[in-house]
Amino acid sequence: MPLAAYQGRPLLLNFWATWCPPCVDELPRLAAFYRQNAGNGWQVLGLAVDQPSHVLRFLEKTPLPYPVAMAGLEGTDLSKSLGNEAGSLPFSILIHSDGRVLKRKIGQLSSEDLAHWVS
């Protein structure tokens, strides 16, 4: 699905990988955030900076309620172009419904971060 399909509603974009312990640790928070806010128009999209076979195997054991796209190693370049100069993971971006980037965070999102981003 092209990213344009996510326009018109706020989007939390999360770059992650199966081999990244902080990434895996924050996934339950992102899933809870999605479940609590999807009814209010919020979207979450995970971008896996990883090998597709690893991601598919991970998602079989740990399904997520929101879409996950395979970014592969090119995902690092994409995250850098969006403000993650070091290419670190996890990396999250809050995109306004009009396409403007409102927030960026390198490292795990806390429950407090998520609550602040919604308000």
N, CA and C atoms as an extended XYZ file, in Angstrom:
357
Properties=species:S:1:pos:R:3:atomname:S:1:resname:S:1:resid:I:1 pbc="F F F"
N         0.853       -1.181        0.000 N   MET     1
C         0.000        0.000        0.000 CA  MET     1
C         0.896        1.240        0.000 C   MET     1
N         0.686        2.160       -0.936 N   PRO     2
C         1.499        3.371       -0.962 CA  PRO     2
C         1.216        4.254        0.254 C   PRO     2
N         2.240        5.019        0.649 N   LEU     3
C         2.110        5.891        1.818 CA  LEU     3
C         0.995        6.917        1.625 C   LEU     3
N         0.704        7.269        0.400 N   ALA     4
C        -0.378        8.227        0.127 CA  ALA     4
C        -1.711        7.731        0.669 C   ALA     4
N        -1.872        6.418        0.809 N   ALA     5
C        -3.116        5.853        1.336 CA  ALA     5
C        -3.345        6.251        2.796 C   ALA     5
N        -2.305        6.729        3.460 N   TYR     6
C        -2.413        7.101        4.873 CA  TYR     6
C        -2.695        8.590        5.071 C   TYR     6
N        -2.785        9.350        3.996 N   GLN     7
C        -3.051       10.778        4.109 CA  GLN     7
C        -4.460       11.032        4.612 C   GLN     7
N        -4.624       12.174        5.269 N   GLY     8
C        -5.943       12.587        5.725 CA  GLY     8
C        -6.241       12.240        7.170 C   GLY     8
N        -5.385       11.411        7.788 N   ARG     9
C        -5.533       11.069        9.206 CA  ARG     9
C        -4.147       11.037        9.825 C   ARG     9
N        -4.044       11.321       11.126 N   PRO    10
C        -2.718       11.289       11.755 CA  PRO    10
C        -2.106        9.891       11.676 C   PRO    10
N        -0.778        9.876       11.505 N   LEU    11
C        -0.056        8.624       11.319 CA  LEU    11
C         1.166        8.575       12.226 C   LEU    11
N         1.288        7.498       12.957 N   LEU    12
C         2.500        7.213       13.725 CA  LEU    12
C         3.283        6.189       12.918 C   LEU    12
N         4.431        6.601       12.427 N   LEU    13
C         5.293        5.766       11.611 CA  LEU    13
C         6.439        5.281       12.494 C   LEU    13
N         6.620        3.965       12.571 N   ASN    14
C         7.613        3.389       13.474 CA  ASN    14
C         8.569        2.482       12.703 C   ASN    14
N         9.850        2.852       12.701 N   PHE    15
C        10.909        2.038       12.102 CA  PHE    15
C        11.423        1.093       13.175 C   PHE    15
N        11.500       -0.189       12.858 N   TRP    16
C        11.891       -1.190       13.851 CA  TRP    16
C        12.541       -2.385       13.156 C   TRP    16
N        13.075       -3.299       13.959 N   ALA    17
C        13.653       -4.542       13.433 CA  ALA    17
C        13.509       -5.641       14.475 C   ALA    17
N        13.444       -6.871       13.991 N   THR    18
C        13.291       -8.015       14.903 CA  THR    18
C        14.536       -8.225       15.758 C   THR    18
N        15.693       -7.803       15.282 N   TRP    19
C        16.956       -7.998       15.995 CA  TRP    19
C        17.254       -6.869       16.974 C   TRP    19
N        16.346       -5.925       17.113 N   CYS    20
C        16.534       -4.733       17.951 CA  CYS    20
C        15.702       -4.883       19.230 C   CYS    20
N        16.328       -5.256       20.366 N   PRO    21
C        15.555       -5.453       21.604 CA  PRO    21
C        14.684       -4.260       22.014 C   PRO    21
N        15.172       -3.002       21.944 N   PRO    22
C        14.279       -1.890       22.309 CA  PRO    22
C        13.073       -1.773       21.375 C   PRO    22
N        13.273       -2.139       20.104 N   CYS    23
C        12.163       -2.104       19.142 CA  CYS    23
C        11.083       -3.107       19.540 C   CYS    23
N        11.518       -4.330       19.788 N   VAL    24
C        10.582       -5.399       20.148 CA  VAL    24
C         9.889       -5.063       21.465 C   VAL    24
N        10.618       -4.445       22.385 N   ASP    25
C        10.064       -4.081       23.690 CA  ASP    25
C         8.944       -3.050       23.575 C   ASP    25
N         9.032       -2.139       22.611 N   GLU    26
C         8.010       -1.096       22.502 CA  GLU    26
C         6.786       -1.531       21.691 C   GLU    26
N         6.861       -2.649       20.980 N   LEU    27
C         5.732       -3.075       20.145 CA  LEU    27
C         4.416       -3.235       20.909 C   LEU    27
N         4.413       -3.817       22.128 N   PRO    28
C         3.127       -3.894       22.854 CA  PRO    28
C         2.531       -2.518       23.151 C   PRO    28
N         3.377       -1.511       23.417 N   ARG    29
C         2.870       -0.153       23.658 CA  ARG    29
C         2.256        0.420       22.379 C   ARG    29
N         2.922        0.177       21.258 N   LEU    30
C         2.386        0.667       19.985 CA  LEU    30
C         1.072       -0.035       19.642 C   LEU    30
N         1.009       -1.330       19.908 N   ALA    31
C        -0.229       -2.079       19.661 CA  ALA    31
C        -1.364       -1.538       20.534 C   ALA    31
N        -1.079       -1.284       21.801 N   ALA    32
C        -2.097       -0.733       22.708 CA  ALA    32
C        -2.521        0.662       22.251 C   ALA    32
N        -1.553        1.477       21.846 N   PHE    33
C        -1.854        2.812       21.329 CA  PHE    33
C        -2.793        2.713       20.131 C   PHE    33
N        -2.489        1.815       19.218 N   TYR    34
C        -3.322        1.632       18.021 CA  TYR    34
C        -4.737        1.210       18.414 C   TYR    34
N        -4.843        0.221       19.288 N   ARG    35
C        -6.173       -0.260       19.690 CA  ARG    35
C        -6.994        0.848       20.357 C   ARG    35
N        -6.335        1.680       21.158 N   GLN    36
C        -7.042        2.737       21.885 CA  GLN    36
C        -7.429        3.909       20.989 C   GLN    36
N        -6.681        4.139       19.901 N   ASN    37
C        -6.866        5.368       19.137 CA  ASN    37
C        -7.329        5.180       17.697 C   ASN    37
N        -7.370        3.964       17.211 N   ALA    38
C        -7.786        3.733       15.822 CA  ALA    38
C        -9.202        4.236       15.579 C   ALA    38
N       -10.072        4.089       16.556 N   GLY    39
C       -11.445        4.556       16.417 CA  GLY    39
C       -11.558        6.063       16.302 C   GLY    39
N       -10.492        6.769       16.697 N   ASN    40
C       -10.459        8.230       16.599 CA  ASN    40
C        -9.704        8.692       15.364 C   ASN    40
N        -9.438        7.763       14.451 N   GLY    41
C        -8.786        8.131       13.197 CA  GLY    41
C        -7.285        7.961       13.158 C   GLY    41
N        -6.691        7.575       14.261 N   TRP    42
C        -5.236        7.407       14.289 CA  TRP    42
C        -4.819        6.155       13.533 C   TRP    42
N        -3.689        6.267       12.859 N   GLN    43
C        -3.101        5.158       12.126 CA  GLN    43
C        -1.698        4.882       12.666 C   GLN    43
N        -1.288        3.644       12.611 N   VAL    44
C         0.077        3.240       12.936 CA  VAL    44
C         0.564        2.385       11.778 C   VAL    44
N         1.788        2.646       11.357 N   LEU    45
C         2.422        1.838       10.324 CA  LEU    45
C         3.820        1.486       10.798 C   LEU    45
N         4.095        0.193       10.898 N   GLY    46
C         5.436       -0.263       11.231 CA  GLY    46
C         6.231       -0.462        9.954 C   GLY    46
N         7.463        0.036        9.946 N   LEU    47
C         8.367       -0.177        8.811 CA  LEU    47
C         9.526       -1.026        9.308 C   LEU    47
N         9.556       -2.262        8.875 N   ALA    48
C        10.562       -3.213        9.342 CA  ALA    48
C        11.846       -3.058        8.532 C   ALA    48
N        12.904       -2.641        9.214 N   VAL    49
C        14.226       -2.496        8.619 CA  VAL    49
C        14.947       -3.818        8.896 C   VAL    49
N        14.595       -4.817        8.110 N   ASP    50
C        14.975       -6.181        8.440 CA  ASP    50
C        14.760       -7.058        7.207 C   ASP    50
N        15.173       -8.296        7.295 N   GLN    51
C        14.921       -9.251        6.220 CA  GLN    51
C        13.459       -9.700        6.305 C   GLN    51
N        12.756       -9.708        5.181 N   PRO    52
C        11.343      -10.085        5.196 CA  PRO    52
C        11.081      -11.439        5.859 C   PRO    52
N        11.937      -12.417        5.642 N   SER    53
C        11.696      -13.737        6.246 CA  SER    53
C        11.725      -13.661        7.769 C   SER    53
N        12.606      -12.834        8.321 N   HIS    54
C        12.669      -12.678        9.778 CA  HIS    54
C        11.414      -11.988       10.304 C   HIS    54
N        10.964      -10.983        9.575 N   VAL    55
C         9.773      -10.235        9.992 CA  VAL    55
C         8.540      -11.129        9.936 C   VAL    55
N         8.385      -11.871        8.850 N   LEU    56
C         7.214      -12.746        8.721 CA  LEU    56
C         7.199      -13.806        9.824 C   LEU    56
N         8.351      -14.371       10.126 N   ARG    57
C         8.436      -15.373       11.198 CA  ARG    57
C         8.086      -14.729       12.551 C   ARG    57
N         8.589      -13.523       12.792 N   PHE    58
C         8.292      -12.802       14.029 CA  PHE    58
C         6.794      -12.523       14.145 C   PHE    58
N         6.185      -12.042       13.052 N   LEU    59
C         4.765      -11.673       13.082 CA  LEU    59
C         3.853      -12.886       13.217 C   LEU    59
N         4.317      -14.057       12.794 N   GLU    60
C         3.538      -15.277       13.018 CA  GLU    60
C         3.425      -15.570       14.508 C   GLU    60
N         4.508      -15.330       15.246 N   LYS    61
C         4.529      -15.586       16.691 CA  LYS    61
C         3.952      -14.423       17.489 C   LYS    61
N         4.130      -13.208       16.985 N   THR    62
C         3.709      -11.997       17.683 CA  THR    62
C         2.955      -11.104       16.711 C   THR    62
N         1.694      -11.420       16.425 N   PRO    63
C         0.943      -10.589       15.474 CA  PRO    63
C         0.722       -9.178       16.018 C   PRO    63
N         0.708       -8.227       15.114 N   LEU    64
C         0.447       -6.835       15.475 CA  LEU    64
C        -0.882       -6.413       14.863 C   LEU    64
N        -1.625       -5.528       15.545 N   PRO    65
C        -2.947       -5.142       15.048 CA  PRO    65
C        -2.908       -4.087       13.942 C   PRO    65
N        -1.730       -3.565       13.658 N   TYR    66
C        -1.582       -2.530       12.640 CA  TYR    66
C        -0.688       -3.051       11.507 C   TYR    66
N        -0.735       -2.410       10.349 N   PRO    67
C         0.056       -2.883        9.209 CA  PRO    67
C         1.556       -2.741        9.446 C   PRO    67
N         2.293       -3.667        8.876 N   VAL    68
C         3.752       -3.631        8.887 CA  VAL    68
C         4.212       -3.763        7.445 C   VAL    68
N         5.048       -2.824        7.012 N   ALA    69
C         5.614       -2.859        5.670 CA  ALA    69
C         7.078       -3.271        5.766 C   ALA    69
N         7.554       -3.922        4.734 N   MET    70
C         8.947       -4.356        4.686 CA  MET    70
C         9.783       -3.253        4.059 C   MET    70
N        10.603       -2.611        4.867 N   ALA    71
C        11.458       -1.533        4.370 CA  ALA    71
C        12.840       -2.050        3.979 C   ALA    71
N        13.205       -3.229        4.478 N   GLY    72
C        14.525       -3.763        4.171 CA  GLY    72
C        15.624       -2.815        4.619 C   GLY    72
N        16.817       -3.030        4.115 N   LEU    73
C        17.936       -2.176        4.502 CA  LEU    73
C        17.770       -0.750        3.977 C   LEU    73
N        16.962       -0.580        2.925 N   GLU    74
C        16.686        0.762        2.411 CA  GLU    74
C        15.919        1.596        3.435 C   GLU    74
N        15.300        0.936        4.394 N   GLY    75
C        14.576        1.644        5.444 CA  GLY    75
C        15.475        2.562        6.246 C   GLY    75
N        16.745        2.188        6.375 N   THR    76
C        17.693        3.056        7.090 CA  THR    76
C        17.842        4.377        6.347 C   THR    76
N        17.983        4.316        5.021 N   ASP    77
C        18.101        5.541        4.226 CA  ASP    77
C        16.830        6.373        4.318 C   ASP    77
N        15.678        5.710        4.292 N   LEU    78
C        14.411        6.425        4.412 CA  LEU    78
C        14.316        7.126        5.765 C   LEU    78
N        14.689        6.415        6.841 N   SER    79
C        14.611        7.036        8.170 CA  SER    79
C        15.574        8.215        8.268 C   SER    79
N        16.741        8.103        7.646 N   LYS    80
C        17.696        9.231        7.639 CA  LYS    80
C        17.104       10.425        6.918 C   LYS    80
N        16.409       10.174        5.817 N   SER    81
C        15.808       11.275        5.053 CA  SER    81
C        14.681       11.951        5.836 C   SER    81
N        14.161       11.260        6.849 N   LEU    82
C        13.080       11.807        7.677 CA  LEU    82
C        13.580       12.377        9.003 C   LEU    82
N        14.908       12.515        9.150 N   GLY    83
C        15.453       13.170       10.335 CA  GLY    83
C        16.232       12.294       11.285 C   GLY    83
N        16.378       11.027       10.983 N   ASN    84
C        17.122       10.093       11.843 CA  ASN    84
C        18.545        9.992       11.297 C   ASN    84
N        19.346       11.029       11.529 N   GLU    85
C        20.669       11.135       10.913 CA  GLU    85
C        21.567        9.947       11.210 C   GLU    85
N        21.456        9.364       12.400 N   ALA    86
C        22.309        8.235       12.773 CA  ALA    86
C        21.785        6.900       12.235 C   ALA    86
N        20.542        6.879       11.788 N   GLY    87
C        19.955        5.628       11.329 CA  GLY    87
C        19.649        4.673       12.464 C   GLY    87
N        19.448        5.199       13.658 N   SER    88
C        19.196        4.382       14.851 CA  SER    88
C        17.777        3.808       14.852 C   SER    88
N        17.623        2.711       15.582 N   LEU    89
C        16.318        2.078       15.784 CA  LEU    89
C        16.078        1.894       17.269 C   LEU    89
N        14.846        1.954       17.706 N   PRO    90
C        13.664        2.342       16.947 CA  PRO    90
C        13.656        3.844       16.667 C   PRO    90
N        12.886        4.207       15.669 N   PHE    91
C        12.713        5.609       15.281 CA  PHE    91
C        11.252        5.795       14.919 C   PHE    91
N        10.632        6.806       15.510 N   SER    92
C         9.205        7.043       15.286 CA  SER    92
C         8.968        8.480       14.858 C   SER    92
N         7.956        8.638       14.029 N   ILE    93
C         7.575        9.951       13.511 CA  ILE    93
C         6.066       10.087       13.625 C   ILE    93
N         5.624       11.239       14.069 N   LEU    94
C         4.199       11.566       14.088 CA  LEU    94
C         3.928       12.500       12.920 C   LEU    94
N         3.061       12.071       12.019 N   ILE    95
C         2.726       12.845       10.829 CA  ILE    95
C         1.281       13.322       10.942 C   ILE    95
N         1.102       14.624       10.824 N   HIS    96
C        -0.226       15.246       10.883 CA  HIS    96
C        -1.062       14.771        9.693 C   HIS    96
N        -2.359       14.900        9.802 N   SER    97
C        -3.254       14.481        8.725 CA  SER    97
C        -2.988       15.238        7.422 C   SER    97
N        -2.365       16.423        7.511 N   ASP    98
C        -2.047       17.183        6.288 CA  ASP    98
C        -0.655       16.862        5.743 C   ASP    98
N         0.038       15.896        6.373 N   GLY    99
C         1.340       15.464        5.874 CA  GLY    99
C         2.542       16.089        6.552 C   GLY    99
N         2.316       17.055        7.433 N   ARG   100
C         3.442       17.676        8.140 CA  ARG   100
C         3.977       16.750        9.225 C   ARG   100
N         5.307       16.699        9.346 N   VAL   101
C         5.926       15.943       10.437 CA  VAL   101
C         5.849       16.803       11.691 C   VAL   101
N         5.178       16.274       12.724 N   LEU   102
C         4.993       17.016       13.969 CA  LEU   102
C         6.019       16.651       15.035 C   LEU   102
N         6.362       15.384       15.122 N   LYS   103
C         7.280       14.906       16.168 CA  LYS   103
C         8.167       13.822       15.586 C   LYS   103
N         9.363       13.709       16.176 N   ARG   104
C        10.298       12.629       15.861 CA  ARG   104
C        10.906       12.150       17.164 C   ARG   104
N        11.177       10.862       17.239 N   LYS   105
C        11.879       10.351       18.418 CA  LYS   105
C        12.760        9.172       18.019 C   LYS   105
N        14.025        9.283       18.392 N   ILE   106
C        14.954        8.170       18.259 CA  ILE   106
C        14.952        7.459       19.603 C   ILE   106
N        14.776        6.149       19.576 N   GLY   107
C        14.676        5.376       20.812 CA  GLY   107
C        13.232        5.014       21.090 C   GLY   107
N        13.057        4.236       22.146 N   GLN   108
C        11.722        3.748       22.495 CA  GLN   108
C        10.750        4.869       22.819 C   GLN   108
N         9.527        4.684       22.368 N   LEU   109
C         8.438        5.558       22.790 CA  LEU   109
C         7.895        5.035       24.113 C   LEU   109
N         7.754        5.918       25.067 N   SER   110
C         7.148        5.537       26.346 CA  SER   110
C         5.644        5.760       26.263 C   SER   110
N         4.935        5.235       27.235 N   SER   111
C         3.491        5.491       27.311 CA  SER   111
C         3.237        6.988       27.434 C   SER   111
N         4.110        7.688       28.157 N   GLU   112
C         3.974        9.141       28.316 CA  GLU   112
C         4.167        9.859       26.985 C   GLU   112
N         5.163        9.418       26.209 N   ASP   113
C         5.358       10.011       24.872 CA  ASP   113
C         4.094        9.880       24.042 C   ASP   113
N         3.553        8.687       24.018 N   LEU   114
C         2.364        8.407       23.209 CA  LEU   114
C         1.175        9.255       23.663 C   LEU   114
N         0.984        9.363       24.976 N   ALA   115
C        -0.110       10.176       25.510 CA  ALA   115
C         0.083       11.649       25.110 C   ALA   115
N         1.317       12.121       25.169 N   HIS   116
C         1.613       13.507       24.795 CA  HIS   116
C         1.387       13.722       23.295 C   HIS   116
N         1.776       12.736       22.485 N   TRP   117
C         1.631       12.877       21.039 CA  TRP   117
C         0.166       12.926       20.624 C   TRP   117
N        -0.703       12.251       21.345 N   VAL   118
C        -2.126       12.248       21.017 CA  VAL   118
C        -2.764       13.602       21.348 C   VAL   118
N        -2.279       14.241       22.407 N   SER   119
C        -2.924       15.497       22.862 CA  SER   119
C        -2.539       16.701       22.036 C   SER   119
